Amino acid sequence: MKAVLCREWGGPDSLRFEEVAARPLKPNEVRIRVRACGVNFADTLMIAGKYQVKPEFPFTPGLEAAGEVVEIGTGVNHLAIGQRVLAVLRFGGGYAEEIAINADAVVSIPDSMDFVTAAAFPVAYGTSHFALTHRGHLKAGETLLVLGAAGGVGLTAVEIGKQLGARVIAAAGSPEKLAVAREHGADELIDYQRESIRDRVRDLTGGLGADVVYDPVGGDAFDQALRAVNWEARMLVIGFAAGRIQSVPANLILVKNISVIGVVWGAQAARDPVLISRKLAELLRWWEAGRLKPLVARTFPLAEAGAAMEALLSRRYAGRIVLET
């Protein structure tokens, strides 16, 4: 089979598309013929050696994939040959024509869901659902501020926040991106290229501030949002797409009883794949009911994984980037 390989730390242009040997299945594993795989910001960090997980060289990036089960290992009873599935890969491996993976990290997908949509689904929706429910305890009637609201994970936070009954304020970097956030349920919009996040949130909430902040951006956006939150607000730290890892002044946390909460969905998936698979199955039922509308901005062939990563890093696109095999 062929796979995308990282042989040294570097950028997207350092990746290679090569023939590799398929390894034998271990007990409780299945082999999946990959049809599509999602491209995530974490993949770019992994190949640069900046991610919390550093696989040994050579390795294949890719944290999510969708395809068909083609082989089943011993001890697997809930999956069948030919079944259409998505998979979560904590340590990468998805950018390949085939993957061998623990069956507990595999979830059946609806017949009506195509593979590109399925490949774009688990990391983004799983992260946002885990962040807003398990970590942020977002309640109906609260105000949710989503930074990077048209990005791969931000847009899913807008959708899930609305499904949980929150008033959603979407912040993004252009009118075009904000229009996408509006289409996916945002109640209020902030263009942080031209407006102050802090001032606009205060205006929109009558001076109270946001109850929960969902932040995959970091840097200056986090700094502003921290100064526009309500009493006992929860700041959910998802990532640092802006490039600067912010410092959090402890006095600001103190004066409003603010909680700053880390969200690492991938590590949770590795610790408890059964729980995460159950949550993904619930989200897939939401999709079947028309409550979630994944947005794929662009697809690339698997051999052009480097170009796909560059497209992601350009931040030109609203929604997800997906590779097709």
C-alpha positions as a printed NumPy array, in Angstrom:
array([[  0.   ,   0.   ,   0.   ],
       [  1.001,   3.663,  -0.206],
       [  1.207,   6.124,   2.65 ],
       [  2.375,   9.639,   3.396],
       [  5.609,   9.495,   5.419],
       [  7.379,  11.969,   7.678],
       [ 11.083,  11.075,   7.882],
       [ 12.3  ,  14.231,   9.63 ],
       [ 10.832,  17.208,  11.459],
       [  9.744,  19.895,   9.048],
       [  6.921,  21.535,   7.153],
       [  4.375,  20.144,   4.689],
       [  6.942,  20.137,   1.867],
       [  9.025,  17.559,   3.761],
       [  6.369,  14.809,   3.423],
       [  6.856,  11.875,   1.052],
       [  4.322,   9.541,  -0.602],
       [  5.815,   6.039,  -0.652],
       [  5.145,   2.315,  -0.747],
       [  5.012,   0.729,   2.722],
       [  4.343,  -2.757,   4.029],
       [  1.016,  -3.466,   5.708],
       [  1.568,  -4.876,   9.204],
       [ -0.279,  -7.924,  10.558],
       [ -3.332,  -7.347,  12.752],
       [ -3.076,  -7.666,  16.508],
       [ -5.934,  -9.003,  18.67 ],
       [ -8.909,  -6.6  ,  18.831],
       [ -7.778,  -4.748,  15.713],
       [ -9.356,  -4.255,  12.294],
       [ -7.919,  -3.257,   8.951],
       [ -9.667,  -0.425,   7.117],
       [ -9.375,   0.476,   3.448],
       [ -9.159,   4.242,   3.786],
       [-11.301,   6.29 ,   1.41 ],
       [-10.753,   9.724,   2.986],
       [ -8.837,  11.279,   5.885],
       [ -9.209,  14.612,   7.628],
       [ -6.444,  17.229,   7.758],
       [ -6.01 ,  18.858,  11.163],
       [ -3.823,  21.604,  12.595],
       [ -2.422,  18.982,  14.975],
       [ -1.045,  17.091,  11.953],
       [  1.079,  20.115,  11.027],
       [  2.385,  20.31 ,  14.583],
       [  3.143,  16.586,  14.631],
       [  5.345,  16.662,  11.508],
       [  7.145,  19.744,  12.876],
       [  7.944,  18.006,  16.171],
       [  5.798,  20.487,  18.102],
       [  2.918,  18.198,  19.069],
       [  2.566,  16.524,  22.481],
       [  2.94 ,  13.173,  20.697],
       [  6.265,  12.588,  18.903],
       [  6.2  ,   9.298,  16.96 ],
       [  9.403,   7.576,  15.9  ],
       [ 10.57 ,   8.123,  12.311],
       [  9.324,   7.319,   9.8  ],
       [  5.673,   7.845,  10.688],
       [  2.43 ,   8.627,   8.92 ],
       [  0.372,  11.62 ,  10.151],
       [ -3.413,  11.689,  10.193],
       [ -5.695,  11.588,  13.237],
       [ -8.971,  10.567,  11.56 ],
       [-10.024,   8.462,   8.613],
       [-13.059,   6.849,   7.012],
       [-13.419,   3.768,   4.862],
       [-14.45 ,   0.112,   4.809],
       [-13.449,  -2.752,   7.09 ],
       [-11.472,  -5.296,   5.028],
       [-10.034,  -7.551,   7.754],
       [-10.966,  -8.379,  11.337],
       [ -8.613,  -9.529,  14.087],
       [ -9.365, -11.946,  16.889],
       [-11.714, -10.743,  19.608],
       [-13.641,  -8.272,  17.429],
       [-17.372,  -8.949,  17.474],
       [-19.064,  -5.603,  16.774],
       [-17.702,  -4.981,  13.249],
       [-18.04 ,  -6.876,   9.968],
       [-16.16 ,  -7.088,   6.666],
       [-17.426,  -4.387,   4.329],
       [-18.801,  -2.2  ,   7.113],
       [-18.49 ,   1.547,   6.48 ],
       [-16.725,   3.207,   9.412],
       [-14.761,   6.148,  10.704],
       [-11.71 ,   5.824,  12.939],
       [ -9.81 ,   7.968,  15.44 ],
       [ -6.01 ,   7.584,  15.5  ],
       [ -4.365,   9.126,  18.541],
       [ -0.793,   8.631,  17.277],
       [ -1.383,   9.338,  13.599],
       [ -1.423,   6.915,  10.687],
       [ -4.512,   8.051,   8.803],
       [ -2.756,   9.391,   5.675],
       [ -2.551,   5.946,   4.108],
       [ -4.442,   3.629,   1.794],
       [ -4.963,   1.198,   4.695],
       [ -4.811,   1.39 ,   8.477],
       [ -4.731,  -1.246,  11.214],
       [ -6.374,   0.062,  14.372],
       [ -7.92 ,  -0.924,  17.702],
       [-11.544,  -1.808,  16.993],
       [-12.686,   0.202,  20.028],
       [-11.66 ,   3.38 ,  18.18 ],
       [-13.843,   2.535,  15.171],
       [-17.439,   3.709,  14.748],
       [-19.977,   2.675,  12.122],
       [-21.241,   5.51 ,   9.914],
       [-24.737,   5.96 ,   8.457],
       [-25.362,   4.647,   4.946],
       [-26.25 ,   8.172,   3.83 ],
       [-22.938,   9.681,   4.996],
       [-20.217,   9.854,   2.336],
       [-16.604,   9.097,   3.231],
       [-15.371,  12.689,   2.826],
       [-17.942,  13.945,   5.325],
       [-17.156,  11.047,   7.667],
       [-13.423,  11.767,   7.539],
       [-14.049,  15.398,   8.477],
       [-16.306,  14.468,  11.37 ],
       [-14.677,  12.84 ,  14.439],
       [-11.872,  15.184,  15.517],
       [-13.729,  18.471,  15.   ],
       [-17.127,  17.443,  16.341],
       [-15.646,  15.167,  18.981],
       [-13.397,  17.943,  20.295],
       [-16.184,  20.518,  20.446],
       [-18.723,  18.201,  22.059],
       [-16.174,  17.02 ,  24.652],
       [-15.065,  20.613,  25.312],
       [-18.513,  22.134,  25.702],
       [-20.113,  19.3  ,  27.694],
       [-17.467,  17.335,  29.617],
       [-15.037,  20.211,  30.237],
       [-17.025,  23.434,  29.884],
       [-20.437,  22.295,  31.232],
       [-22.204,  24.705,  28.895],
       [-25.834,  25.17 ,  29.917],
       [-28.888,  26.278,  27.966],
       [-29.322,  30.043,  28.144],
       [-25.622,  30.776,  28.648],
       [-23.545,  32.864,  26.253],
       [-20.828,  31.04 ,  24.321],
       [-18.048,  32.975,  22.574],
       [-16.352,  30.967,  19.809],
       [-13.006,  32.254,  18.529],
       [-11.903,  31.127,  15.065],
       [-15.578,  30.412,  14.49 ],
       [-15.289,  29.498,  10.791],
       [-12.329,  27.157,  11.198],
       [-12.397,  23.383,  11.271],
       [-13.215,  23.028,  14.968],
       [-14.677,  26.485,  15.577],
       [-17.576,  25.946,  13.202],
       [-18.506,  22.707,  14.971],
       [-18.472,  24.555,  18.305],
       [-20.982,  27.047,  16.872],
       [-23.276,  24.206,  15.831],
       [-22.977,  22.203,  19.042],
       [-23.35 ,  25.318,  21.191],
       [-26.668,  26.032,  19.479],
       [-27.773,  22.428,  19.927],
       [-27.059,  22.769,  23.66 ],
       [-29.251,  25.867,  23.856],
       [-26.606,  28.578,  24.194],
       [-26.559,  32.048,  22.679],
       [-23.528,  31.876,  20.361],
       [-21.246,  34.798,  19.565],
       [-18.972,  33.918,  16.641],
       [-15.644,  35.706,  16.169],
       [-13.683,  35.312,  12.92 ],
       [-11.346,  37.249,  10.659],
       [-13.494,  38.319,   7.701],
       [-17.097,  39.048,   6.712],
       [-17.06 ,  35.97 ,   4.452],
       [-16.085,  33.66 ,   7.313],
       [-18.631,  35.267,   9.612],
       [-21.335,  34.66 ,   7.007],
       [-20.493,  30.945,   7.175],
       [-20.731,  31.023,  10.973],
       [-24.128,  32.703,  10.69 ],
       [-25.311,  29.961,   8.311],
       [-24.336,  27.384,  10.93 ],
       [-26.312,  29.021,  13.723],
       [-24.326,  31.912,  15.218],
       [-26.541,  34.543,  16.859],
       [-24.014,  37.398,  16.905],
       [-20.857,  38.107,  14.904],
       [-17.512,  39.795,  15.621],
       [-14.947,  40.574,  12.91 ],
       [-11.774,  40.667,  14.968],
       [ -9.786,  42.141,  12.102],
       [-11.828,  45.332,  12.496],
       [-13.479,  45.132,  15.921],
       [-12.369,  44.657,  19.518],
       [-13.446,  41.257,  20.852],
       [-13.497,  42.625,  24.374],
       [-15.62 ,  45.683,  23.584],
       [-18.061,  43.894,  21.281],
       [-18.705,  41.043,  23.704],
       [-19.376,  43.513,  26.484],
       [-21.787,  45.444,  24.234],
       [-23.607,  42.291,  23.141],
       [-24.028,  41.013,  26.705],
       [-24.99 ,  44.268,  28.407],
       [-21.639,  44.377,  30.164],
       [-21.87 ,  40.892,  31.663],
       [-19.528,  39.033,  29.321],
       [-19.459,  35.489,  27.949],
       [-20.075,  32.48 ,  30.186],
       [-17.939,  30.081,  28.132],
       [-15.135,  30.865,  25.663],
       [-14.111,  28.242,  23.108],
       [-10.601,  29.125,  21.922],
       [ -8.612,  27.22 ,  19.279],
       [ -6.78 ,  30.449,  18.341],
       [ -4.837,  31.664,  21.384],
       [ -2.582,  34.704,  21.447],
       [ -4.195,  38.136,  21.229],
       [ -7.695,  36.73 ,  20.751],
       [ -7.489,  34.877,  24.077],
       [ -6.123,  37.969,  25.823],
       [ -9.098,  40.041,  24.676],
       [-11.665,  37.347,  25.451],
       [-10.328,  36.915,  28.977],
       [-11.291,  40.528,  29.632],
       [-14.833,  40.026,  28.366],
       [-16.161,  37.164,  30.479],
       [-18.87 ,  36.791,  33.088],
       [-18.601,  35.737,  36.716],
       [-17.467,  32.076,  36.955],
       [-16.74 ,  31.929,  33.224],
       [-14.966,  28.939,  31.708],
       [-12.123,  29.537,  29.22 ],
       [-11.646,  26.412,  27.092],
       [ -8.11 ,  26.199,  25.685],
       [ -8.308,  24.12 ,  22.492],
       [ -5.146,  25.18 ,  20.65 ],
       [ -2.915,  27.992,  19.427],
       [ -3.574,  28.497,  15.717],
       [ -2.433,  32.129,  15.97 ],
       [  1.071,  30.915,  16.802],
       [  1.529,  32.507,  20.231],
       [  0.89 ,  30.536,  23.403],
       [ -0.585,  33.075,  25.776],
       [  0.238,  33.587,  29.443],
       [ -2.766,  33.886,  31.739],
       [ -2.61 ,  36.581,  34.474],
       [ -3.607,  34.885,  37.709],
       [ -5.198,  38.068,  39.085],
       [ -7.764,  38.082,  36.251],
       [ -8.645,  34.467,  37.015],
       [ -9.073,  35.367,  40.682],
       [-11.293,  38.437,  40.504],
       [-14.149,  36.751,  38.607],
       [-13.728,  33.132,  39.736],
       [-12.748,  32.222,  36.171],
       [-11.719,  28.681,  35.23 ],
       [ -9.101,  28.182,  32.489],
       [ -9.572,  24.617,  31.254],
       [ -7.414,  22.528,  28.946],
       [ -9.112,  20.378,  26.309],
       [ -7.134,  17.48 ,  24.821],
       [ -9.683,  15.276,  23.088],
       [ -7.107,  13.008,  21.463],
       [ -5.56 ,  12.027,  24.788],
       [ -9.04 ,  11.362,  26.172],
       [ -9.746,   9.148,  23.163],
       [ -6.586,   7.155,  23.89 ],
       [ -7.455,   6.78 ,  27.585],
       [-11.086,   5.826,  27.033],
       [-11.821,   4.893,  23.402],
       [-15.117,   3.242,  24.336],
       [-16.458,   6.489,  25.865],
       [-15.303,   8.558,  22.897],
       [-16.794,   6.079,  20.414],
       [-20.114,   6.234,  22.254],
       [-20.095,  10.042,  22.1  ],
       [-19.262,   9.96 ,  18.382],
       [-22.137,   7.583,  17.773],
       [-24.43 ,  10.095,  19.494],
       [-23.102,  12.916,  17.3  ],
       [-23.662,  10.805,  14.202],
       [-27.29 ,  10.414,  15.248],
       [-27.487,  14.214,  15.487],
       [-26.116,  14.366,  11.929],
       [-28.712,  11.859,  10.701],
       [-31.417,  14.037,  12.261],
       [-30.122,  17.072,  10.34 ],
       [-28.881,  18.857,  13.464],
       [-25.244,  19.074,  12.297],
       [-23.989,  20.199,   8.89 ],
       [-20.274,  19.484,   8.356],
       [-18.594,  21.859,   5.926],
       [-15.759,  20.559,   3.745],
       [-14.014,  23.466,   2.063],
       [-11.733,  21.493,  -0.253],
       [-10.437,  18.013,  -0.99 ],
       [ -6.986,  16.904,  -2.214],
       [ -5.621,  13.553,  -3.429],
       [ -3.71 ,  11.635,  -0.751],
       [ -0.456,  12.137,  -2.678],
       [ -0.882,  15.911,  -2.23 ],
       [ -0.995,  15.862,   1.565],
       [  1.614,  18.612,   1.753],
       [ -0.489,  20.941,  -0.38 ],
       [ -3.538,  20.123,   1.753],
       [ -1.636,  21.088,   4.902],
       [ -0.518,  24.336,   3.265],
       [ -4.15 ,  25.105,   2.433],
       [ -5.08 ,  24.52 ,   6.063],
       [ -2.274,  26.72 ,   7.373],
       [ -3.218,  29.532,   4.982],
       [ -6.462,  29.993,   6.979],
       [ -8.181,  31.016,   3.747],
       [-10.849,  28.363,   3.999],
       [-13.948,  28.077,   6.163],
       [-14.572,  24.482,   7.168],
       [-12.446,  21.37 ,   6.748],
       [ -9.741,  20.136,   4.388],
       [ -9.912,  16.427,   3.475],
       [ -7.664,  13.982,   1.609],
       [ -9.163,  11.345,  -0.709],
       [ -7.43 ,   8.08 ,  -1.562]])
